[in-house]
Amino acid sequence: MNNPYITKKTTRPRPWQGAILGICGFFTIVLGSMVPDYVTTKGAMDNGVLSALLLGCVTPILLVLREAWRCSKAKRIGSWFAYYRETSVTFDKLSTEINKNAVKLIDFFLKMGYLQNLHIDYENRFVELTADQRLVKANVYITVTCPSCGGKNVVVQGKASKCRYCDQPLQTR
């Protein structure tokens, strides 16, 4: 079953990344081996050109590694949400279970297109899970008797609900 919180951007194969790492890695090694000779025997202009070439070869490697890190982190966060039973989670719980900067990471990954089906409510300090399907059975219905009027209500277990007769909050856990 597919994870409803991670996007195709996180899971699609990227065959060109291996080619970039191989080609740029080769040139980085070649240029890096030239550095000791150039620093001692060549002029400042040659050293600048060598440094620019070296930087030009290292940059794509760093970009591929950054993309791999982002995909890995987004998959980890998406997997955590896929098995979470509630329909929302507080910032405090995210900070303790995922990372102290989890909310910032989730916001970043949502904006960059790595995560989906999540809504961050900064005012009330929680993240709402908006996916229709999850890897756990999300819609476990229970019957709750209202403590105020005694009315029987069928609600989703764990979701904040109100009595349909008197509008009082119900205990659903």
C-alpha positions as CSV (number, residue, x, y, z in Angstrom):
1,M,0.0,0.0,0.0
2,N,1.3,3.4,-0.9
3,N,2.0,6.0,1.8
4,P,-0.5,8.8,1.4
5,Y,1.9,11.4,3.0
6,I,4.9,11.2,0.7
7,T,4.8,12.3,-2.9
8,K,6.3,10.8,-6.1
9,K,9.1,13.3,-5.9
10,T,10.3,11.4,-2.8
11,T,10.0,7.9,-4.3
12,R,10.7,8.1,-8.0
13,P,13.9,6.6,-9.2
14,R,16.6,9.0,-10.4
15,P,19.1,7.1,-12.6
16,W,21.0,10.2,-13.6
17,Q,22.2,10.7,-10.0
18,G,24.6,7.8,-10.2
19,A,26.0,9.2,-13.5
20,I,26.5,12.6,-11.8
21,L,28.2,11.1,-8.8
22,G,30.5,8.9,-11.1
23,I,31.5,11.6,-13.6
24,C,31.9,14.5,-11.1
25,G,33.6,12.2,-8.6
26,F,36.1,11.1,-11.2
27,F,36.9,14.7,-12.2
28,T,37.0,15.8,-8.5
29,I,39.7,13.2,-7.8
30,V,41.7,14.1,-10.9
31,L,41.5,17.8,-10.1
32,G,42.2,17.3,-6.4
33,S,45.4,15.4,-7.2
34,M,46.6,18.4,-9.2
35,V,46.1,20.8,-6.3
36,P,49.5,20.2,-4.5
37,D,51.5,20.9,-7.8
38,Y,49.5,23.9,-8.8
39,V,49.7,25.5,-5.4
40,T,53.5,25.3,-5.3
41,T,54.5,25.9,-8.9
42,K,51.7,27.8,-10.7
43,G,50.6,31.4,-10.4
44,A,47.5,32.8,-8.8
45,M,45.5,32.8,-12.0
46,D,46.1,29.0,-12.6
47,N,45.2,28.4,-8.9
48,G,41.9,30.3,-9.4
49,V,41.0,28.3,-12.5
50,L,41.8,25.0,-10.7
51,S,39.7,26.1,-7.7
52,A,36.8,27.0,-10.0
53,L,37.0,23.7,-11.8
54,L,37.2,21.8,-8.5
55,L,34.2,23.7,-7.1
56,G,32.3,23.1,-10.4
57,C,32.8,19.3,-9.9
58,V,32.0,19.2,-6.2
59,T,28.8,21.2,-6.4
60,P,26.7,18.6,-8.4
61,I,27.9,15.9,-5.9
62,L,26.7,18.0,-3.0
63,L,23.4,18.7,-4.7
64,V,22.8,14.9,-5.3
65,L,23.6,14.2,-1.7
66,R,21.3,16.9,-0.5
67,E,18.5,15.5,-2.6
68,A,19.1,12.0,-1.2
69,W,19.0,13.4,2.4
70,R,15.8,15.3,1.8
71,C,14.1,12.2,0.3
72,S,15.3,10.0,3.2
73,K,14.1,12.5,5.8
74,A,10.7,13.0,4.1
75,K,10.2,9.2,3.8
76,R,10.9,8.9,7.5
77,I,8.5,11.6,8.5
78,G,5.8,10.3,6.1
79,S,6.2,6.8,7.4
80,W,5.7,8.0,11.0
81,F,2.4,9.7,9.9
82,A,1.2,6.7,8.0
83,Y,1.1,4.6,11.1
84,Y,-0.2,7.4,13.4
85,R,-3.8,6.6,14.6
86,E,-5.1,10.1,15.4
87,T,-6.3,12.7,12.8
88,S,-4.1,15.4,14.3
89,V,-0.8,15.6,16.3
90,T,0.4,18.3,18.5
91,F,3.7,20.2,18.0
92,D,5.0,18.9,21.3
93,K,4.4,15.3,20.4
94,L,6.2,15.8,17.0
95,S,9.1,17.4,18.8
96,T,9.5,14.5,21.2
97,E,8.9,11.7,18.7
98,I,10.5,12.9,15.5
99,N,12.8,15.8,16.1
100,K,12.9,19.1,17.9
101,N,12.6,20.9,14.5
102,A,10.0,18.6,13.2
103,V,7.4,21.2,12.5
104,K,9.9,23.3,10.5
105,L,11.0,20.2,8.5
106,I,7.4,19.3,7.8
107,D,6.6,22.8,6.6
108,F,9.7,22.8,4.4
109,F,8.9,19.4,2.9
110,L,5.3,20.4,2.2
111,K,6.5,23.6,0.4
112,M,9.1,21.7,-1.6
113,G,6.7,19.0,-2.6
114,Y,8.1,16.0,-0.7
115,L,5.1,15.6,1.7
116,Q,1.4,16.0,1.1
117,N,-2.0,15.6,2.9
118,L,-0.8,17.4,6.0
119,H,-2.0,20.8,7.3
120,I,-0.1,22.8,9.9
121,D,-2.2,24.9,12.2
122,Y,0.3,27.3,13.9
123,E,-2.4,29.0,15.9
124,N,-3.6,25.9,17.7
125,R,-0.2,24.2,17.5
126,F,-1.0,20.9,15.8
127,V,-0.6,19.2,12.4
128,E,-3.8,17.8,10.9
129,L,-3.6,14.5,8.8
130,T,-5.9,15.0,5.9
131,A,-5.3,11.8,3.9
132,D,-8.3,9.6,3.2
133,Q,-6.4,6.4,3.7
134,R,-3.6,5.5,6.1
135,L,-1.8,2.3,6.8
136,V,-3.8,1.8,10.0
137,K,-7.5,1.6,10.2
138,A,-8.3,5.3,10.6
139,N,-12.1,5.1,10.8
140,V,-12.8,3.0,13.9
141,Y,-16.3,4.0,14.9
142,I,-17.5,3.8,18.5
143,T,-20.7,4.6,20.2
144,V,-20.4,7.2,22.9
145,T,-23.1,8.2,25.4
146,C,-23.2,11.9,26.0
147,P,-22.6,12.8,29.7
148,S,-24.9,15.8,29.5
149,C,-28.1,14.6,27.7
150,G,-27.6,10.8,27.5
151,G,-27.8,10.7,23.7
152,K,-26.1,8.0,21.8
153,N,-23.5,9.2,19.2
154,V,-21.5,7.2,16.7
155,V,-18.1,8.9,16.3
156,V,-14.6,8.1,15.1
157,Q,-12.5,6.9,17.9
158,G,-9.9,9.4,19.0
159,K,-11.3,12.3,17.0
160,A,-12.6,15.3,18.9
161,S,-16.4,15.2,18.6
162,K,-19.5,17.0,19.9
163,C,-22.9,15.5,20.8
164,R,-25.3,15.8,17.9
165,Y,-28.2,16.5,20.3
166,C,-26.8,19.0,22.8
167,D,-23.5,20.1,21.2
168,Q,-21.4,19.1,24.3
169,P,-17.8,17.8,23.8
170,L,-17.6,13.9,23.9
171,Q,-14.8,11.8,25.3
172,T,-13.8,9.6,22.4
173,R,-10.6,7.9,23.7
